[in-house]
Amino acid sequence: MIKVNNISQLISTKIPIGNWVEFLVNFLINNFSGPLEGFAGIIEWMVNNFEALLSYFHPLVFILIFAILAWGLKNYKLSIFVALGLGLVFNLQMWDPLLTTLASIITSVVVALIIGIPIGIIKAHSKIIDLITRPILDFMQTIPPFVYLIPALMFFGLGTVSGVIATVVFAIAPPIRLTYLGIQQVDDELKEAGHAFGANWWEILMKIELPGAMPSIMMGINQCIMLSLSMVVIAAMIGAGGLGKPVLRSLNVVDIGLGFEAGLGVVIIAMVLDRMFGRE
Amino acid sequence: MGKIEVRNLYKIFGNQPQKALGMIKNGSTKQEVLNKNNSTVGVDDASFEVEEGEIFVIMGLSGSGKSTLIRCVNRLIEPTAGSIKVDGQEVLGFDKKELREFREKEFGMVFQNFALLPHRTVLENAMFGLEIQKVEKQQRIKRSKEALNAVGLDGWEDQYPEQLSGGMQQRVGLARALAVDPEILLMDEPFSALDPLIKKEMQNKLLDLYEEMKRTILFITHDLDEALKLGDRIAIMKEGKIIQIGDHEDILTNATNDYVENFVEDVNRSRVLTAKDIMTQAIALLYPQDGPRTALHKMKNNELGSLFVVNRNKEYKGIIYIEDVVDVINNDDLKFTDIIKDITNADPEDNLKKLFADIADLNVPLPVTNDDNKLLGVIVKTNVLANLASEGKFDQ
């Protein structure tokens, strides 16, 4: 039997999880500032270059390229939709924030895929890694993104880099999970056939597992893009530029019109990317 | 020396295979091992030899360990204990790299569910083994096309597996195995997923190919008919053990225990042909309302000396001979229906021996009728004799 005063003791001695996390974050900042800065540098470089590349074209040329691309990837109907949608964003004078948003999203997705797909592959082959990553992924998918804005801010300061990092953390779970799932679903007999003909692990991965997992991986990429887009406004809270900024500003000054216009920009870019790179 | 020599091979699935192995070797039953050690015995002390250039069939029901055994031979499944020698080389002694090279040059494998890569065309699938062997591309294409031709799939190179029927998919599987020009073909129930007609066709194809190439083939099946058709020698497996090895004669005549006997009895039973198996459709039939002149006309047209008479419902009435028809035409007193004669008729379930007795001194075909007296078909004497002769091969 637990006595009453024991219970009050249980409550009075609070487990200092918060302190531990704080300690861990400070420890990382103090001891790993070099690698962290290097990482931040790479991300900043990527965002800047993507943005430079995107703004190299005149907006109308850009829209034309996207429309043609949409035609090539899907059909002429989508091509018309893309032209009208992006044209509307241009007309609303949201073009520059749109490019900034696009650049940070491309960076986030690229980073998330470069890290996520290999983790998914390893996870599918190693029970231990699978067991370790499972709770981490659950944690990353369920914890409110606002919570890790703070450490991102502490590690990388106010700005686009922090936004990208937060976005990567938020959007990396689907590519990991769906790569893992796709590889798991490849028929064992196919892998067996690979082994029977003397294939090594690399050949089995490249010739059997990845092609077999491709539909699932593509779905993961699509999900990753969509989740990145849903972080646009949240990332703006720690200083990321782009379409999130005007939304946030409109929130502060209760400007319904501005908020709606910027929000519409996010919706349009989300639909364009989803329709162009998703599977129907 | 055999091409493949397997000695005292064990495969135990579970967390403590060595401990379970000790138990089995000390005489514990499989059930005891399962209960005490939570281990399943897949292969239990299997020993056999496959000669160079023979088709060796391992037969057993599902769960008898035959698929596990064939996978032990190329170590897709790691055996727990024992020895496997191919060309005198100990397969269990290979490290990973040696094993891969060994699989590359020695084996071609064909799988029950084909195991074709869905994202690759027929040609690309057939090339798979050569790709792993790093054969140069032109050569790769040439050799896979040859293999596809050999299995009768020329012209299908650019299709995808899902566009092919099961039989054709397995031809691709066979071509993939043949393209690497293996010393040994491992075939794990390759035709079990196919329907009976296609299965027969594929068995014949395999035998044709075998005649041409004379490779060593290790073939797994649960079908004794297939085993007898393909195998030079047959091993019968039950619950992980090989309980008999022998050629057709041994298996069919000296069944070593009830299990084998049951199998064999099953085969003999299915080999007993009955009237319905060998009957054919009558070339022409007469109807009561046909007059004598129509009858004569039908007989002349079909060069027959007699015709069976049925009514509109195919109910059997009897037989009419050409002499009687001529009589009717010449003699106004006779009625057409009077000349219908009765002869012995057979039941569809009658076996060959009875049919033979019935038909021996009959100069016309033997009618086969069912319980409702409907004419199902006719049996010609030569048919009975031919079938009797071929059946004799199986049970002298």
HADDOCK unambig.tbl for C-alpha pairs under 7 A between the chains (distance, minus, plus):
assign (segid A and resid 189 and name CA) (segid B and resid 115 and name CA) 5.70 0.50 0.50
assign (segid A and resid 190 and name CA) (segid B and resid 115 and name CA) 4.96 0.50 0.50
assign (segid A and resid 190 and name CA) (segid B and resid 116 and name CA) 6.83 0.50 0.50
assign (segid A and resid 190 and name CA) (segid B and resid 117 and name CA) 6.94 0.50 0.50
assign (segid A and resid 192 and name CA) (segid B and resid 76 and name CA) 6.98 0.50 0.50
assign (segid A and resid 193 and name CA) (segid B and resid 115 and name CA) 6.52 0.50 0.50
assign (segid A and resid 196 and name CA) (segid B and resid 76 and name CA) 6.89 0.50 0.50
assign (segid A and resid 196 and name CA) (segid B and resid 103 and name CA) 6.19 0.50 0.50
assign (segid A and resid 196 and name CA) (segid B and resid 109 and name CA) 6.49 0.50 0.50
assign (segid A and resid 197 and name CA) (segid B and resid 103 and name CA) 5.83 0.50 0.50
assign (segid A and resid 197 and name CA) (segid B and resid 104 and name CA) 5.25 0.50 0.50
assign (segid A and resid 197 and name CA) (segid B and resid 108 and name CA) 6.69 0.50 0.50
assign (segid A and resid 197 and name CA) (segid B and resid 129 and name CA) 5.53 0.50 0.50
assign (segid A and resid 198 and name CA) (segid B and resid 100 and name CA) 4.40 0.50 0.50
assign (segid A and resid 198 and name CA) (segid B and resid 101 and name CA) 6.28 0.50 0.50
assign (segid A and resid 198 and name CA) (segid B and resid 103 and name CA) 5.03 0.50 0.50
assign (segid A and resid 198 and name CA) (segid B and resid 104 and name CA) 4.71 0.50 0.50
assign (segid A and resid 198 and name CA) (segid B and resid 132 and name CA) 6.82 0.50 0.50
assign (segid A and resid 199 and name CA) (segid B and resid 100 and name CA) 6.80 0.50 0.50
assign (segid A and resid 199 and name CA) (segid B and resid 132 and name CA) 5.82 0.50 0.50
assign (segid A and resid 211 and name CA) (segid B and resid 119 and name CA) 6.89 0.50 0.50
